[in-house]
């Protein structure tokens, strides 16, 4: 009446759990990157500002004067912050993958 049913194939391997987490994080990251790429393109617009002469365009520069060039770039602290964040993500992924590989090797050695 009571039969023993084997449940060997129903449990997830320990290596499959981090793989699913990594796959979910990759999907979320891909979605966020796609959204971040689409937002600037969708909100880009040229808004003309009328000048007193009625024409649109740059203001005329008088002859003999110098024009000031304004350059804007990413500050150094932001570049460092991005590099540190990328290194932390890479290190975390390496640890997860190493632990998954080690658990898979130890599980196959015990059988």
trRosetta pair geometry for C-beta under 8 A, 3 or more apart (Angstrom, degrees):
i j d omega theta_ij theta_ji phi_ij phi_ji
7 10 4.8 -47 -172 25 87 124
7 11 7.1 76 139 -25 97 93
8 11 7.9 -76 -176 23 28 96
12 16 4.6 -123 -173 74 99 128
12 17 5.9 104 128 -57 134 84
13 16 4.7 100 58 -7 80 103
13 17 7.9 -141 93 -12 50 79
13 103 8.0 151 163 121 92 112
13 104 7.1 53 159 -101 134 84
13 107 6.9 155 -151 107 107 174
14 17 6.1 -42 -160 17 41 113
14 100 7.3 -165 119 -127 79 65
14 103 4.6 -79 90 147 127 149
14 104 7.8 -150 70 -62 87 63
14 107 7.3 170 29 -50 107 140
15 18 6.9 -56 -161 39 41 99
15 19 6.5 42 147 -21 67 114
15 100 4.1 100 -135 -169 81 90
15 101 7.3 85 -121 -67 124 29
15 103 5.7 -177 -60 81 85 107
15 104 4.5 19 -50 -61 149 106
15 107 7.9 -124 -16 19 110 142
16 19 5.3 -62 -151 40 38 119
16 20 6.3 39 154 -22 72 102
17 20 6.0 -53 -150 32 31 107
17 21 6.6 28 153 -16 64 105
18 21 5.3 -53 -146 39 39 113
18 22 6.0 40 155 -21 71 104
18 96 4.7 177 -166 -177 140 108
18 97 7.6 -160 125 -75 138 43
18 99 7.2 114 -31 81 160 105
18 100 5.0 -120 54 -70 133 124
19 22 5.7 -52 -144 37 30 109
19 23 6.3 31 154 -20 63 106
19 100 6.8 113 -45 -143 87 155
20 23 5.6 -52 -145 36 32 112
20 24 6.4 33 154 -19 65 104
21 24 5.8 -55 -150 36 31 110
21 25 6.3 28 153 -16 65 107
21 96 7.8 -116 78 -157 122 147
22 25 5.7 -55 -145 40 32 110
22 26 6.2 36 153 -22 65 106
22 93 7.1 92 -120 -131 119 94
22 96 6.8 158 -65 120 117 147
23 26 5.6 -52 -146 35 31 113
23 27 6.5 32 153 -20 63 103
24 27 5.7 -53 -150 34 33 111
24 28 6.5 29 153 -15 65 106
25 28 5.7 -54 -145 39 33 110
25 29 6.0 34 155 -19 66 108
26 29 5.7 -54 -142 40 29 111
26 30 6.2 33 156 -20 64 106
27 30 5.8 -53 -147 36 29 111
27 31 6.5 29 154 -18 62 106
28 31 5.7 -56 -151 37 31 112
28 32 6.4 28 153 -17 66 106
29 32 5.8 -55 -146 38 32 109
29 33 6.2 30 156 -17 66 107
30 33 5.8 -55 -144 38 30 109
30 34 6.3 31 156 -19 64 107
31 34 5.8 -56 -147 37 29 111
31 35 6.3 28 155 -17 65 107
32 35 5.6 -54 -146 38 32 111
32 36 6.1 31 155 -19 66 107
33 36 5.6 -52 -141 39 31 110
33 37 6.3 30 157 -19 64 106
34 37 5.8 -56 -148 36 29 109
34 38 6.3 22 156 -16 64 111
35 38 5.9 -63 -146 39 30 107
35 39 6.3 36 159 -32 67 104
36 39 6.1 -43 -141 21 29 113
36 40 7.9 22 168 -8 56 97
37 40 7.4 -64 -166 33 29 96
37 41 7.1 14 151 -5 62 117
38 41 5.9 -71 -154 46 38 109
38 42 5.8 33 157 -22 76 114
39 42 5.9 -60 -142 38 27 108
39 43 6.2 4 168 -2 65 114
40 43 6.2 -69 -139 48 28 96
40 44 6.2 46 159 -48 66 100
41 44 5.9 -39 -147 5 29 118
48 56 4.6 -41 -152 -125 124 136
49 56 7.7 124 57 -131 44 87
50 54 6.7 -9 -163 -127 106 35
50 56 6.9 -64 -103 -84 53 78
51 54 7.3 -72 73 1 69 19
51 55 6.7 -24 50 64 108 61
51 56 7.5 150 5 -106 93 34
51 57 7.8 -66 3 55 132 58
51 59 6.3 161 -121 -92 149 84
61 65 6.0 -138 174 70 93 110
61 67 5.7 -50 -119 -74 153 109
62 65 4.9 65 72 -1 90 125
74 78 5.1 -109 179 78 100 128
74 79 5.9 113 119 -53 120 92
75 78 5.1 95 65 4 80 102
75 79 7.5 -147 100 -4 44 88
76 79 5.6 -56 -152 36 40 112
76 80 6.3 38 153 -18 71 105
77 80 5.6 -51 -146 38 35 112
77 81 6.2 40 153 -23 66 106
78 81 5.5 -50 -145 36 33 114
78 82 6.5 34 155 -18 64 103
79 82 5.9 -54 -150 36 30 109
79 83 6.4 28 153 -17 64 108
80 83 5.7 -57 -147 38 32 111
80 84 6.2 30 156 -18 67 106
81 84 5.9 -53 -144 37 29 109
81 85 6.3 28 157 -17 63 108
82 85 5.8 -56 -146 38 30 110
82 86 6.3 29 156 -18 64 107
83 86 5.8 -55 -146 37 30 110
83 87 6.4 30 154 -19 64 106
84 87 5.7 -55 -148 36 32 111
84 88 6.4 32 154 -19 65 105
85 88 5.8 -53 -148 36 32 111
85 89 6.4 31 154 -18 65 105
86 89 5.8 -53 -147 37 32 110
86 90 6.3 31 155 -17 65 108
87 90 5.7 -56 -146 39 31 110
87 91 6.2 30 156 -19 66 108
88 91 5.8 -54 -143 38 30 110
88 92 6.3 30 157 -19 64 107
89 92 5.8 -55 -147 37 29 110
89 93 6.3 28 156 -16 64 107
90 93 5.8 -55 -147 39 30 110
90 94 6.3 32 154 -21 64 107
91 94 5.6 -54 -147 35 31 113
91 95 6.5 31 155 -19 65 103
92 95 5.8 -53 -149 34 32 109
92 96 6.5 30 154 -16 65 106
93 96 5.7 -54 -147 38 33 111
93 97 6.2 28 157 -15 67 109
94 97 5.9 -57 -144 41 29 108
94 98 6.1 29 157 -20 65 109
95 98 5.8 -55 -144 37 29 110
95 99 6.3 26 158 -16 64 107
96 99 6.0 -59 -147 39 28 107
96 100 6.3 27 155 -19 64 109
97 100 5.7 -53 -144 37 32 112
97 101 6.3 30 157 -17 65 106
98 101 5.9 -56 -147 38 30 109
98 102 6.2 29 155 -18 65 108
99 102 5.7 -54 -142 39 31 111
99 103 6.2 28 159 -17 66 106
100 103 6.0 -55 -145 37 28 106
100 104 6.4 28 155 -19 63 108
101 104 5.7 -55 -147 36 31 112
101 105 6.4 29 155 -18 65 106
102 105 5.8 -54 -147 37 31 109
102 106 6.3 25 157 -15 66 107
103 106 5.8 -54 -142 40 33 107
103 107 6.1 34 156 -21 65 109
104 107 5.8 -55 -143 37 28 111
104 108 6.4 21 159 -13 63 108
105 108 6.1 -59 -146 40 29 105
105 109 6.3 30 155 -22 64 109
106 109 5.7 -54 -144 35 32 113
106 110 6.6 30 158 -21 64 105
107 110 6.2 -56 -149 31 30 107
107 111 7.2 29 155 -22 60 105
108 111 6.1 -53 -152 26 37 112
